[in-house]
Amino acid sequence: MAAVKWVTLRSQWLGQQLRDLREANGLILRDAAEYLQRDPATVSRFETGGYPIRRPDLLALLDLYGVADPKRREEFIRLSQEVWKKGWWDGYAGEVTGSLVDFVWLESRSREIRGFDGMILPGLFQTPRYARVVISTVGDDADEAQIDRWVKFRMGRQKILDGNNPPRVMSIIDEAVLRREVGGRECQTEQLCHLADQAAKPNVEIRVLPFSVGVHASAAGAFRIFTLGEGFPGVGYAETPKGAIYVESPDSESFVKMYEETLKLTLSPEKSVEFIIAIAEELSR
């Protein structure tokens, strides 16, 4: 029996929009199926994201639903291409879960990424040495070759920070992350110096949440908020012991509220960099 394919977020988003259009036109699945000369079950799979729709069927449905605006049609076409298109991470197929594939796709398509971290640094800012320690600890049953691949995968994600149209990344980092000696003092010092360098990029803002603020709105743990282009919902992301969860807008507003409340307690970007450098100097003594 063939393996069940992962239903991607982008496939679900496209399907939901097609269903909304059909219902807005007062049509049922059978109407759309007859127009396409397909089985209603196939159209249903288009709408649930279980089977990505191909361009000819998409264009036919847009005609049926009266979507004539060129810009809107182009948005649908672009999204349908994203469903089928392979990214650089597809070279790691079978080594990462479908949930992580969706995470990397969100990173690569976001205009803005906001987040909070209270245990380890975000993957986008990790050095290879720091990443190796983290990955080795979490995946303690992996061999060296596999760890090498995962480190390379994480480093590949960081390329979005220096692309032609990089996302704005706004990261709140708890003081505990800065003081936790991952891989020892030398490794942590190197990592903190790298973090300070990353903060100098025009599209990166790092805010330190000091111990002195006490309990805060993000005490539940790390999370991300992805803001994508037009045609995509905002997405909140958090990891749990049972796997990652993705929450689309408007429900993702709870993540936004946590972020904004926590942001009020942080040091300024300038003070944050000074704080990071000061801890690095303490560790290097």
C-alpha positions as CSV (number, residue, x, y, z in Angstrom):
1,M,0.0,0.0,0.0
2,A,1.3,3.4,-0.9
3,A,2.3,5.7,1.9
4,V,-0.1,8.5,2.8
5,K,1.3,11.8,1.7
6,W,1.6,14.7,4.3
7,V,-1.2,17.2,3.8
8,T,0.6,20.5,3.8
9,L,-0.6,23.7,5.2
10,R,-0.4,25.4,1.8
11,S,-2.5,22.6,0.3
12,Q,-5.1,23.0,3.0
13,W,-5.2,26.8,2.5
14,L,-5.7,26.5,-1.2
15,G,-8.5,24.0,-0.7
16,Q,-10.2,26.1,1.9
17,Q,-10.3,29.1,-0.4
18,L,-11.7,27.0,-3.2
19,R,-14.4,25.7,-1.0
20,D,-15.3,29.2,0.2
21,L,-15.6,30.3,-3.4
22,R,-17.8,27.3,-4.3
23,E,-20.2,27.9,-1.4
24,A,-20.3,31.7,-2.1
25,N,-21.6,30.8,-5.5
26,G,-24.3,28.6,-4.1
27,L,-22.8,25.5,-5.7
28,I,-22.4,21.9,-4.3
29,L,-19.6,19.5,-4.9
30,R,-21.5,17.7,-7.6
31,D,-21.8,21.0,-9.6
32,A,-18.1,21.6,-9.5
33,A,-17.4,18.0,-10.4
34,E,-19.6,18.0,-13.4
35,Y,-18.0,21.2,-14.7
36,L,-14.6,19.5,-14.4
37,Q,-15.9,16.2,-15.6
38,R,-14.5,14.6,-12.4
39,D,-15.8,12.6,-9.5
40,P,-17.2,14.6,-6.6
41,A,-14.8,12.7,-4.3
42,T,-11.9,14.2,-6.3
43,V,-13.2,17.7,-5.9
44,S,-13.6,17.1,-2.2
45,R,-10.0,16.0,-1.9
46,F,-9.0,19.2,-3.7
47,E,-10.9,21.2,-1.0
48,T,-9.5,19.3,2.0
49,G,-5.9,19.5,0.7
50,G,-5.7,15.7,0.4
51,Y,-4.8,15.9,-3.2
52,P,-3.3,19.1,-4.6
53,I,-5.1,20.6,-7.6
54,R,-3.3,21.0,-10.9
55,R,-3.3,24.2,-12.9
56,P,-5.9,23.2,-15.6
57,D,-8.5,22.2,-13.0
58,L,-7.7,25.3,-10.9
59,L,-8.2,27.7,-13.8
60,A,-11.4,26.0,-14.7
61,L,-12.8,26.3,-11.2
62,L,-11.8,30.0,-11.1
63,D,-13.7,30.5,-14.3
64,L,-16.7,28.7,-12.8
65,Y,-16.6,30.7,-9.6
66,G,-16.3,34.0,-11.4
67,V,-12.8,34.9,-10.3
68,A,-11.9,37.4,-13.0
69,D,-9.5,39.7,-11.3
70,P,-6.0,39.0,-12.7
71,K,-4.2,39.7,-9.4
72,R,-6.4,37.3,-7.5
73,R,-6.1,34.6,-10.1
74,E,-2.3,35.0,-10.0
75,E,-2.4,34.5,-6.2
76,F,-4.3,31.3,-6.6
77,I,-1.9,30.1,-9.3
78,R,1.1,31.0,-7.1
79,L,-0.3,29.1,-4.2
80,S,-1.0,26.0,-6.3
81,Q,2.6,26.1,-7.6
82,E,3.8,26.2,-4.0
83,V,1.9,23.0,-3.3
84,W,3.7,21.1,-6.0
85,K,7.1,22.9,-6.0
86,K,10.1,21.4,-4.3
87,G,12.3,23.5,-2.0
88,W,15.9,23.0,-1.1
89,W,14.7,21.0,2.0
90,D,13.2,18.3,-0.2
91,G,16.7,16.8,-0.4
92,Y,16.1,15.8,3.2
93,A,12.9,13.9,2.5
94,G,12.5,11.0,4.9
95,E,14.8,12.6,7.4
96,V,12.4,15.3,8.7
97,T,8.8,15.1,9.7
98,G,6.0,16.6,7.6
99,S,5.5,19.1,10.4
100,L,9.1,20.4,10.1
101,V,8.7,20.6,6.3
102,D,5.8,22.9,6.9
103,F,7.8,24.9,9.4
104,V,10.7,25.4,7.0
105,W,8.2,26.4,4.2
106,L,6.7,29.0,6.5
107,E,10.1,30.4,7.4
108,S,11.0,30.6,3.7
109,R,7.8,32.4,2.7
110,S,7.4,34.7,5.6
111,R,7.6,38.5,5.4
112,E,8.0,38.7,9.2
113,I,8.9,36.1,11.9
114,R,8.4,37.0,15.5
115,G,9.1,34.6,18.4
116,F,10.1,33.9,22.0
117,D,12.7,31.4,23.2
118,G,13.4,30.4,26.8
119,M,15.5,27.2,26.5
120,I,17.8,27.4,23.5
121,L,18.5,29.9,20.7
122,P,16.4,29.9,17.6
123,G,17.8,27.7,14.8
124,L,18.2,30.7,12.5
125,F,20.8,32.1,14.9
126,Q,22.7,29.0,15.9
127,T,26.4,28.3,15.0
128,P,27.2,24.9,13.6
129,R,29.0,24.0,16.8
130,Y,26.0,25.0,19.0
131,A,23.6,23.3,16.7
132,R,25.5,20.1,16.8
133,V,25.4,20.0,20.6
134,V,21.6,20.7,20.7
135,I,20.9,18.2,17.9
136,S,23.1,15.5,19.5
137,T,21.4,15.9,22.8
138,V,17.8,15.8,21.4
139,G,18.5,13.0,18.9
140,D,20.8,10.9,21.1
141,D,20.1,7.7,19.1
142,A,21.3,9.3,15.8
143,D,24.7,8.4,14.3
144,E,27.3,11.0,13.4
145,A,26.4,11.0,9.7
146,Q,22.8,11.7,10.5
147,I,23.7,14.5,12.9
148,D,25.9,16.0,10.2
149,R,22.9,16.0,7.8
150,W,20.7,17.7,10.4
151,V,23.3,20.3,11.2
152,K,23.6,21.0,7.5
153,F,19.8,21.2,7.2
154,R,19.7,23.8,10.1
155,M,22.5,25.9,8.5
156,G,20.6,25.8,5.2
157,R,17.6,27.4,6.8
158,Q,19.7,30.4,7.8
159,K,20.2,31.4,4.2
160,I,16.8,33.2,4.3
161,L,18.4,35.9,6.5
162,D,20.7,37.0,3.7
163,G,18.5,36.6,0.7
164,N,17.4,39.2,-1.8
165,N,14.1,39.8,0.1
166,P,14.8,38.5,3.6
167,P,12.1,38.4,6.2
168,R,12.1,40.7,9.2
169,V,13.0,38.5,12.2
170,M,12.1,39.8,15.7
171,S,13.3,37.5,18.5
172,I,12.7,37.7,22.2
173,I,15.4,35.7,24.0
174,D,15.2,34.9,27.8
175,E,18.3,35.6,29.8
176,A,18.4,31.9,30.7
177,V,19.2,31.0,27.1
178,L,22.2,33.3,27.1
179,R,23.6,32.0,30.4
180,R,23.0,28.3,29.7
181,E,26.4,26.9,28.7
182,V,25.5,24.7,25.7
183,G,28.6,22.8,24.7
184,G,30.7,24.5,27.4
185,R,32.0,28.0,27.9
186,E,34.0,28.3,24.7
187,C,31.1,27.1,22.5
188,Q,28.6,29.4,24.3
189,T,31.0,32.4,24.0
190,E,31.4,31.8,20.3
191,Q,27.6,31.5,20.0
192,L,26.9,34.7,21.8
193,C,29.4,36.7,19.7
194,H,27.6,35.3,16.6
195,L,24.3,36.3,18.0
196,A,25.5,39.8,18.5
197,D,26.7,39.9,14.9
198,Q,23.3,38.7,13.7
199,A,21.6,41.5,15.6
200,A,23.5,44.0,13.5
201,K,21.6,42.9,10.3
202,P,19.0,45.4,9.2
203,N,16.3,42.8,9.1
204,V,17.0,41.3,12.5
205,E,15.9,42.6,15.9
206,I,16.9,40.7,19.1
207,R,15.4,41.6,22.5
208,V,16.7,40.2,25.8
209,L,14.2,39.4,28.5
210,P,16.1,39.7,31.7
211,F,15.6,37.6,34.9
212,S,14.7,40.8,36.8
213,V,11.2,41.0,35.1
214,G,10.1,37.9,36.9
215,V,7.1,35.9,35.5
216,H,5.9,37.0,32.1
217,A,3.2,36.3,29.5
218,S,5.4,33.8,27.5
219,A,6.1,31.5,30.5
220,A,4.5,28.6,28.7
221,G,7.4,28.2,26.4
222,A,8.8,29.0,22.9
223,F,6.6,30.0,20.0
224,R,6.7,31.6,16.6
225,I,4.4,33.9,14.7
226,F,4.7,33.8,10.9
227,T,3.3,36.7,8.8
228,L,3.2,35.7,5.1
229,G,2.2,37.5,2.0
230,E,-1.3,38.3,0.7
231,G,-3.5,35.3,0.4
232,F,-2.1,33.5,3.4
233,P,-3.3,33.6,7.0
234,G,-1.0,34.5,9.9
235,V,0.2,31.4,11.7
236,G,1.2,30.8,15.3
237,Y,3.5,27.8,16.0
238,A,4.5,26.0,19.2
239,E,6.1,22.7,20.0
240,T,4.6,20.2,22.4
241,P,5.7,16.8,23.7
242,K,3.2,15.3,21.2
243,G,4.4,17.3,18.3
244,A,4.1,20.8,16.8
245,I,0.8,22.8,16.6
246,Y,0.0,25.4,14.0
247,V,-2.8,27.9,14.7
248,E,-4.1,30.1,11.9
249,S,-5.6,33.6,12.2
250,P,-7.7,34.8,13.9
251,D,-6.9,32.1,16.5
252,S,-3.2,33.0,16.2
253,E,-3.9,36.4,17.8
254,S,-3.3,34.7,21.2
255,F,0.3,34.3,20.1
256,V,0.5,37.9,19.0
257,K,-0.8,39.0,22.4
258,M,1.8,36.9,24.3
259,Y,4.5,38.3,22.1
260,E,3.4,42.0,22.5
261,E,3.0,41.7,26.3
262,T,6.4,40.0,26.7
263,L,8.0,42.6,24.4
264,K,7.1,45.4,26.8
265,L,9.4,43.8,29.4
266,T,12.5,43.4,27.2
267,L,15.6,45.5,26.9
268,S,15.9,47.7,23.9
269,P,17.7,46.3,20.8
270,E,20.8,48.3,21.7
271,K,20.8,47.4,25.4
272,S,20.2,43.8,24.4
273,V,23.3,43.6,22.3
274,E,25.3,45.1,25.1
275,F,23.9,42.5,27.5
276,I,24.8,39.7,25.1
277,I,28.3,40.9,24.7
278,A,28.7,41.4,28.4
279,I,27.8,37.8,29.1
280,A,30.2,36.6,26.4
281,E,33.0,38.6,28.0
282,E,32.2,37.0,31.4
283,L,32.3,33.5,29.9
284,S,35.7,34.2,28.1
285,R,37.5,35.2,31.3
